[in-house]
């Protein structure tokens, strides 16, 4: 027979695996979003910034990506 202490320990183990699974899923989604955002930089940059200077538009877009990746505290 299991004791109350063993049941409490089993509940704790279950909870920690829920936390690990949820945080892993969140991390995968965040990195996928970051990958798509960075991969489409050259395609999307001209849509958001003034036409005529594609280099400046790409630099501005990548600056936005850098801010997203490493936010200022």
Residue, then its C-alpha position, 0 to 999 in steps of 0.5 A: x500500500x502507498x502512504x500519504x507521503x508517497x502520494x504527495x511525492x507522486x503529485x509533485x512529480x506530476x506537477x513538475x512534469x507539467x511545468x517542464x512540458x508547458x515551458x518547453x512548448x512555450x519555448x518551441x513556439x517562441x523560437x519558431x516565431x523568432x525563426x520565421x521573423x528573421x527568415x522573412x526579414x528581406x521579404x517583409x522589410x520593404x513593406x514596413x519601411x520607406x521605398x528607395x533604400x532597401x539597405x536601410x529598411x533591412x537594417x531597421x527591420x533587423x534592429x526590430x528583430x534584435x529588440x524582440x530577441x534581447x529586450x532592454x531591461 
